[in-house]
């Protein structure tokens, strides 16, 4: 503020500013703001995950094969009655049975939907970063001994070096309070999961990161867009026509 004279009276606990009024008044306002304690901010954080799955199976399932069996005359009734789903035909000494099988009419429909909501509350101070981690710490070997340990003598195998990776969601919020009803917010969100693949024995981690800033009033919500994956599969297995 280019104030020419500034001193502190430790006996009377007083700060003294001397200079032109156009410079002393803004400096006095700034000095009073610095004397006030930093404001605290409370955030309500909600995690929403929605999943949907739909499956349909419609058609007519017919037998793919049948068997013809020869039966002696006079025993056709007994033989046919002992076998399920047989149609008999023939005359005189020749009597044959044809397996008609079991045909099915299929009409199935399956639909599933789910929604998971996790709520948490995060408290921070203006100007200081607050971090929230929802997930696990996964150990990953970064250095190890993989040489030949065979031999007659004692072979020393050093222990491996393990690094714990934060899996799940890591949310970092840095608020800056302007007044009693408005705050600026710097948001850093990072989401890490295992892909199920490995390279040289080291698991591959999928990482998604989001960085943004917003300004909110008291009671307003900020929505962070997530990643939406949509997959559609259709299969037709039937006879022509």
LINSULDA-V828425 format. One record per residue. N is the residue number from 1. PHI is phi in whole degrees, -180 to 180 (999 if undefined). PSI is psi in whole degrees, 0 to 359 (none if undefined). BURIAL is # if it has 9 or more other ideal C-beta (glycine too) atoms within 8 Angstrom, else .. Layout:
n | phi | psi | burial
N | PHI | PSI | BURIAL
N | PHI | PSI | BURIAL
This chain:
n | phi | psi | burial
1 | 999 | 358 | .
2 | 58 | 40 | .
3 | -78 | 129 | #
4 | -71 | 319 | .
5 | -130 | 131 | .
6 | -144 | 126 | .
7 | -145 | 163 | .
8 | -125 | 127 | .
9 | -94 | 105 | #
10 | -73 | 337 | .
11 | -73 | 309 | .
12 | -91 | 2 | .
13 | 52 | 62 | .
14 | -140 | 141 | .
15 | -104 | 134 | .
16 | -117 | 125 | #
17 | -119 | 132 | #
18 | -134 | 131 | .
19 | 165 | 190 | #
20 | -64 | 149 | .
21 | -63 | 326 | .
22 | -66 | 341 | .
23 | -105 | 328 | #
24 | -73 | 320 | #
25 | -64 | 312 | .
26 | -63 | 325 | #
27 | -66 | 325 | #
28 | -67 | 320 | #
29 | -64 | 316 | .
30 | -65 | 320 | #
31 | -64 | 321 | #
32 | -67 | 323 | .
33 | -67 | 325 | .
34 | -70 | 333 | .
35 | -75 | 339 | .
36 | -76 | 144 | .
37 | -69 | 156 | .
38 | -69 | 143 | #
39 | -77 | 149 | .
40 | -99 | 145 | .
41 | -126 | 136 | #
42 | -115 | 126 | .
43 | -111 | 137 | #
44 | -100 | 116 | .
45 | -110 | 124 | #
46 | -118 | 132 | .
47 | -110 | 124 | #
48 | -122 | 128 | .
49 | -129 | 125 | .
50 | -120 | 132 | .
51 | -134 | 141 | .
52 | -135 | 145 | .
53 | -146 | 132 | .
54 | -136 | 136 | .
55 | -140 | 136 | .
56 | -132 | 143 | .
57 | -144 | 110 | .
58 | -132 | 136 | .
59 | 162 | 188 | .
60 | -123 | 121 | .
61 | -102 | 112 | .
62 | -106 | 155 | .
63 | -66 | 143 | .
64 | -93 | 347 | .
65 | -152 | 157 | .
66 | -145 | 161 | .
67 | -123 | 140 | .
68 | -108 | 126 | .
69 | -121 | 135 | #
70 | -92 | 130 | .
71 | -123 | 147 | #
72 | -72 | 149 | .
73 | -69 | 139 | #
74 | 98 | 337 | .
75 | -115 | 10 | .
76 | -64 | 320 | #
77 | -64 | 317 | .
78 | -68 | 318 | .
79 | -67 | 316 | #
80 | -68 | 327 | #
81 | -73 | 339 | .
82 | -87 | 351 | .
83 | -114 | 134 | #
84 | -85 | 143 | .
85 | 60 | 53 | .
86 | -122 | 141 | #
87 | -114 | 123 | .
88 | -100 | 145 | #
89 | -154 | 160 | .
90 | 136 | 181 | .
91 | -155 | 161 | .
92 | 54 | 233 | .
93 | -86 | 0 | .
94 | -113 | 121 | .
95 | -140 | 119 | #
96 | -115 | 153 | #
97 | -123 | 140 | #
98 | -117 | 123 | #
99 | -75 | 114 | #
100 | -84 | 349 | .
101 | 68 | 194 | .
102 | -132 | 112 | .
103 | -89 | 150 | .
104 | -132 | 140 | .
105 | -99 | 123 | .
106 | -109 | 130 | #
107 | -150 | 97 | .
108 | -126 | 147 | .
109 | -144 | 128 | .
110 | -130 | 131 | .
111 | -140 | 128 | .
112 | -132 | 142 | .
113 | -146 | 145 | .
114 | -146 | 155 | .
115 | -144 | 125 | .
116 | -116 | 129 | .
117 | -126 | 128 | .
118 | -124 | 127 | .
119 | -115 | 140 | .
120 | -148 | 163 | #
121 | -126 | 133 | .
122 | -124 | 132 | #
123 | -118 | 134 | .
124 | -144 | 174 | #
125 | -113 | 147 | #
126 | -60 | 126 | #
127 | 90 | 349 | .
128 | -113 | 143 | .
129 | -81 | 140 | .
130 | -118 | 133 | #
131 | -119 | 138 | .
132 | -128 | 126 | #
133 | -118 | 123 | #
134 | -120 | 105 | #
135 | 158 | 205 | #
136 | -127 | 164 | .
137 | -102 | 119 | .
138 | -106 | 126 | #
139 | -77 | 134 | .
140 | -129 | 127 | #
141 | -77 | 120 | #
142 | -102 | 340 | .
143 | -153 | 132 | .
144 | -158 | 169 | .
145 | -105 | 122 | .
146 | -127 | 28 | .
147 | -83 | 186 | .
148 | -79 | 123 | .
149 | -106 | 11 | .
150 | -83 | 154 | .
151 | 146 | 168 | .
152 | -77 | 329 | .
153 | -86 | 183 | .
154 | -85 | 126 | .
155 | -107 | 122 | .
156 | -83 | 126 | .
157 | -112 | 109 | .
158 | -68 | 149 | .
159 | -69 | 151 | .
160 | -75 | 160 | #
161 | -96 | 126 | .
162 | -117 | 135 | .
163 | -117 | 129 | .
164 | -92 | 119 | .
165 | -99 | 136 | #
166 | -80 | 109 | #
167 | -96 | 152 | #
168 | 104 | 213 | #
169 | -108 | 128 | #
170 | -116 | 114 | #
171 | -113 | 125 | #
172 | -121 | 121 | #
173 | -120 | 129 | #
174 | -122 | 103 | #
175 | -90 | 156 | #
176 | -139 | 110 | #
177 | -82 | 127 | #
178 | -92 | 313 | .
179 | -151 | 198 | .
180 | -73 | 350 | .
181 | -133 | 8 | .
182 | -146 | 141 | #
183 | -147 | 141 | #
184 | -95 | 148 | #
185 | -138 | 124 | #
186 | -99 | 124 | #
187 | -116 | 131 | #
188 | -131 | 115 | #
189 | -120 | 132 | #
190 | -134 | 131 | #
191 | -124 | 121 | #
192 | -125 | 133 | #
193 | -141 | 160 | .
194 | -80 | 136 | #
195 | -86 | 348 | .
196 | 89 | 355 | .
197 | -105 | 161 | .
198 | -141 | 148 | .
199 | -127 | 113 | .
200 | 57 | 38 | .
201 | 82 | 356 | .
202 | -101 | 124 | .
203 | -66 | 146 | #
204 | -91 | 132 | #
205 | -111 | 129 | #
206 | -88 | 131 | .
207 | -127 | 130 | .
208 | -128 | 133 | .
209 | -132 | 141 | .
210 | -133 | 129 | #
211 | -132 | 129 | .
212 | -160 | 175 | .
213 | -141 | 147 | .
214 | -149 | 166 | .
215 | -128 | 126 | .
216 | -127 | 151 | #
217 | -94 | 167 | .
218 | -62 | 124 | .
219 | 95 | 351 | .
220 | -83 | 159 | .
221 | -115 | 145 | .
222 | -116 | 127 | .
223 | -106 | 125 | .
224 | -94 | 121 | .
225 | -69 | 135 | .
226 | -98 | 194 | .
227 | -106 | 124 | .
228 | -107 | 124 | .
229 | -116 | 129 | .
230 | -126 | 129 | .
231 | -132 | 131 | .
232 | -129 | 128 | .
233 | -131 | 131 | .
234 | -126 | 134 | .
235 | -132 | 132 | .
236 | -123 | 120 | .
237 | -131 | 99 | .
238 | -160 | 178 | .
239 | -82 | 156 | .
240 | -57 | 136 | .
241 | 90 | none | .
